[in-house]
Amino acid sequence: MDAYCEYIFISRREKKPQFEANLRKRIVTRKATRLRSEKIGVIGAETTGRNTLVRRFLNMSEAPFETPEDKRYKHRSVLVDLSERPAIRQDEIVKLEVYILNARARSYDEIGQFIPDLKTIAMIFDVTFERTVNIAISCMQRLRDQMHPPHPPFIMICNKIDLLRTRNACRDIRERARNSGAQQYYECSALMNMNMDSVLDAILLSTFFPGRSVSQ
């Protein structure tokens, strides 16, 4: 059963006392409808870590998760304080409406209904499972073929790099993804919080500040 979407405030600052944190959360949630808000997509096959990636967006300051996200969300809302983002540092709070979609959808219509409104599309794959990068690339190409230009920017995300034993492991898979035609390519581990600042900042810049990019 799909879980309900939720609003959670991202911050890198030390945690506030519980009563203050709850009050702040209610205030931010109430004002969320007046914030700049854009829709993005996170698309990948099963086991690629789609929901764990979005869970990390909601918990950027936390240590590695003990387990991957086991709930299957279709949509989550994420409030982001841009002044806390390393590559942005702007005094503004924005809202990401994140649609979490299965790249193995049986028909384009299952995900195509969301695509026209998306400002950025993040294609995610599991670096240890070659089939998932093939699915991500194929889905990206299919979406481009079905969409009317201009297309939203695609960001290819190589997840689970914490499982690589050496820097050159799965080199062919990674090179194929890097050269897939996506506008940007990033490697990360959503579970272990590795290189997630670059991933989230790239999505935010692509969505709210087209033309700006993260220095890798």
C-alpha positions in Angstrom: 0.0 0.0 0.0 1.3 3.4 -0.9 2.3 5.7 1.9 0.9 9.2 2.2 3.1 12.1 1.2 4.5 14.4 3.9 6.2 17.7 4.5 9.6 17.6 6.3 11.9 20.5 6.7 15.6 20.0 5.7 18.2 21.7 7.8 21.9 21.2 8.5 21.7 23.0 11.8 21.7 21.2 15.2 18.4 19.8 16.2 16.1 22.1 18.1 14.2 21.1 21.3 11.2 18.9 20.3 8.5 21.5 21.1 10.4 24.2 19.1 11.0 21.8 16.2 7.3 20.8 16.1 6.2 24.5 16.1 8.7 25.4 13.4 7.5 22.4 11.3 3.9 23.6 11.6 4.7 27.1 10.6 6.8 26.0 7.6 4.1 23.6 6.5 1.4 26.2 6.7 3.4 28.6 4.6 4.5 26.0 2.1 1.8 26.9 -0.4 3.3 30.4 -0.8 6.8 29.1 -1.6 8.4 28.6 -5.0 7.4 25.1 -5.8 8.4 22.8 -8.7 7.8 19.2 -9.7 10.6 16.7 -10.4 10.7 13.0 -11.1 12.9 10.2 -9.7 12.6 7.3 -12.1 14.3 3.9 -11.8 13.7 0.2 -11.7 13.0 -1.8 -8.5 15.9 -2.1 -6.1 17.7 1.0 -7.4 17.0 3.0 -4.2 14.4 5.5 -5.5 12.7 5.8 -2.2 15.9 5.7 -0.2 17.2 8.6 -2.3 14.2 10.8 -1.6 14.3 9.8 2.1 17.9 11.1 2.1 16.7 14.4 0.7 14.5 14.6 3.8 17.4 13.7 6.1 20.5 15.2 4.6 22.2 15.8 8.0 21.7 12.3 9.4 24.3 9.5 9.6 24.0 6.5 7.3 20.7 4.8 7.4 20.7 1.3 9.0 18.3 -0.1 6.3 17.0 1.1 2.9 13.6 2.7 2.8 11.0 -0.1 2.7 7.9 2.0 2.0 6.9 2.6 -1.6 5.9 6.2 -2.1 4.6 7.6 -5.3 4.9 11.2 -4.2 6.6 13.1 -1.5 7.0 16.9 -0.8 10.4 18.2 0.3 11.0 21.7 1.8 14.5 22.8 1.3 16.3 25.8 2.9 18.6 27.0 0.1 20.8 28.9 2.6 21.9 25.5 3.9 22.8 24.1 0.5 26.6 24.1 -0.1 26.4 25.0 -3.8 23.6 27.6 -3.5 23.6 29.6 -0.3 20.6 31.7 -1.1 18.2 33.0 1.6 15.1 31.2 0.3 13.0 28.1 1.1 11.6 26.1 -1.8 9.4 23.1 -2.2 10.2 20.1 -4.4 7.2 18.0 -5.4 8.9 14.6 -6.0 7.2 12.0 -8.1 8.8 8.6 -7.6 8.1 6.5 -10.7 9.0 2.9 -11.9 11.0 2.9 -15.1 9.6 -0.6 -15.8 6.0 0.8 -16.2 4.1 -1.3 -18.6 3.1 1.6 -20.8 4.2 5.2 -21.3 0.8 6.4 -20.0 1.6 5.1 -16.5 4.4 7.7 -16.1 3.7 10.0 -19.1 0.9 11.8 -17.3 3.4 13.3 -14.9 6.2 14.1 -17.4 5.0 17.4 -19.0 5.0 19.2 -15.7 8.4 18.0 -14.4 11.2 20.5 -14.3 14.0 17.9 -13.8 14.1 14.2 -14.2 16.5 12.1 -12.2 17.2 8.6 -13.6 18.6 6.3 -11.0 20.3 2.9 -11.3 22.1 0.4 -9.1 25.8 0.3 -10.0 26.1 -3.3 -8.9 23.2 -4.5 -11.2 23.9 -3.9 -14.9 20.3 -4.4 -15.9 19.2 -1.3 -14.1 21.4 1.0 -16.0 20.1 -0.5 -19.3 16.6 0.1 -18.0 17.4 3.7 -17.0 19.0 4.6 -20.3 16.2 2.9 -22.3 13.5 4.7 -20.3 15.2 8.1 -20.7 15.4 7.6 -24.5 11.7 6.5 -24.6 10.6 9.5 -22.6 12.5 11.9 -24.9 11.0 10.2 -28.0 7.5 10.6 -26.6 7.9 14.2 -25.2 7.5 17.4 -27.1 10.6 19.7 -27.0 12.0 21.4 -25.1 12.7 18.4 -22.9 13.3 18.8 -19.1 17.0 18.1 -18.2 17.9 14.6 -17.3 20.3 13.8 -14.5 21.7 10.2 -14.4 22.3 9.0 -10.8 24.6 6.1 -10.1 23.5 4.8 -6.7 25.1 2.4 -4.2 28.7 3.3 -4.8 29.4 2.2 -1.3 29.2 -1.4 -2.5 32.1 -1.0 -4.9 35.3 -2.7 -3.7 37.6 -0.6 -5.8 37.4 2.8 -7.6 37.5 1.0 -11.0 34.8 -1.5 -10.2 31.9 -1.7 -12.6 33.8 0.7 -14.8 31.9 -0.2 -18.0 28.5 0.3 -16.4 29.5 3.7 -15.1 31.0 4.9 -18.4 27.9 3.8 -20.2 25.8 5.9 -17.8 28.1 8.8 -18.0 27.9 8.8 -21.8 24.1 8.1 -22.0 23.2 11.6 -23.1 21.9 12.8 -19.8 22.8 16.5 -19.1 24.5 15.5 -15.8 25.9 12.4 -14.2 26.5 11.8 -10.5 27.7 8.9 -8.3 26.4 8.5 -4.8 25.1 6.3 -2.0 21.8 7.4 -0.7 21.9 4.8 2.1 25.4 5.9 3.4 25.0 9.6 2.6 28.0 9.7 0.1 28.1 12.6 -2.3 24.5 13.4 -1.7 25.1 17.1 -1.4 26.2 17.2 -5.0 23.1 15.2 -6.1 20.5 17.3 -4.3 22.2 20.6 -5.2 22.3 19.5 -8.9 18.6 18.8 -8.8 17.8 22.1 -7.1 20.0 24.1 -9.5 18.6 22.4 -12.5 15.0 22.9 -11.3 15.1 26.4 -9.8 18.2 28.0 -11.4 18.5 26.6 -15.0 22.0 27.2 -16.4 23.8 26.9 -13.1 25.6 23.6 -12.2 27.5 22.0 -9.3 31.2 22.0 -9.6 32.1 18.3 -9.4 
